[in-house]
Amino acid sequence: MSPSLRNKSFKFPVTTLIGSYHSNFLAVTRKYRVDKKYRSKYFFTKQICHILGAFAYIEQKKTASKLNNYKIEKPPVFIIGFWRSGTTLLHNLMCENPAFGYATTFQTVFPNHMLWNQKWLKTVMKPALPEKRPTDNMKFDFDYPQEEEFALGNMQPISFYNFFYFPDDIEKIIDESLYFKNVSVQEMEKWKQEYIRLIKIAMINSGGQRFVSKNPPNTFRIKQLLEMFPDALFIFLHRNRYDTLSSFRRFVHGVNEGITLQEYDKDNLDIWLIRLYKLLHEKYKEDKNLIPQGHLVEIEFDNFEKDKLGEIERIYKELNLEGYEESLPAMKEHLALIGNYKRSSYDPNDDFIKRIDKELKDFKSMQQ
């Protein structure tokens, strides 16, 4: 498809909930306020969910046996850490290994249409796909590796990324989706079952033998992930708070511009994004001792920036992963392709920096 036919911006007449089951769409949206300005986006998304739901039902029937019989034989690798800490580049490089499976950008939005409806639905939806990501100018493609939080939210209603639709309710969404407060045993079990189904679908689609996840919200969920996969492997990245939070702020407001269903107070959201940084690092410090010895590698962003392949080789060795030498040429080619890539520039917001200092004045993270 010619790039000229692609969506030029991250603005849509619908939300990314279009790939949800209709019942799940209702379960997510009935909890929160939808403002008048976004009513047409809400109803258009609802209508598409209703239409695509019939095709999702057919896919579910056609693929149920295949998914039930599929076994996840190797422990998954979970890349965690705060947003904008280098997790995307690390994930992309790791996924150059053909032995590793991953969720794609298409699966992120359409997790219920991966194994039966993907081909025709890609053709229909590709004109709406932005040419580049909203905050860092990176190319968008349906088949690129992607984090799975949106996909989780389109399979069942508990997802941190619901805050992109309902930013005024971020505190409530943090409690529910990151700390699982007031989540019933049945809802928790559903979340786990759908996550496992998501991984199976990703593995079948990508052809790998070991799932590699990049999903920052999972930093809060180490306990739950180990309940699902006792031998799971973890890679935690950490970065300077000012760089990370400034980039994250830009990312969040860029995505919100495209898919929100609420008017919201940007200053209040900024404060919660800073608090989230503290909450995430506190939760990680509390839970990382649950991870078995030899199943966790910690990476400093600055070290990764200076020696990407060297740090990845260390990850392979410390986690006893397979295929580093075999995937090295592909990783080098990937780095060469992005070598001349120019990131979107932005100036740190002085008021935001002051807010970081105020909110985190007594907090010591792994990197200041």
ABEGO torsion letter per residue (X at the ends): XBAAABBABBBBABBAAAABBAAAAAAAAAABBBBAAAAAAAAAAAAAAAAAAAAAAAAAAAAAAAAAABBBABBBBBBBEBBGAGAAAAAAAAAABAABBBBBAAAAABAAAAAAAAAAAAAAAAAABBABBAAAGBBBBAABBBBAAAAAAAABABBAAAAAABAAAAAAAAAAAAAGBGBBAAAAAAAAAAAAAAAAAAAAAAGBABBBBBBAAAAAAAAAAAAABAABBBBBBBBBAAAAAAAAAAAAAAAAAAABABBBBAAAAAAAAAAAAAAAAAAAAAAAAABBBGABBBBBAAAAAABAAAAAAAAAAAAGBBGAAAAAAAAAAAAAAAAABBBBBBBBBAAAAAAAAAAAAABBBABX
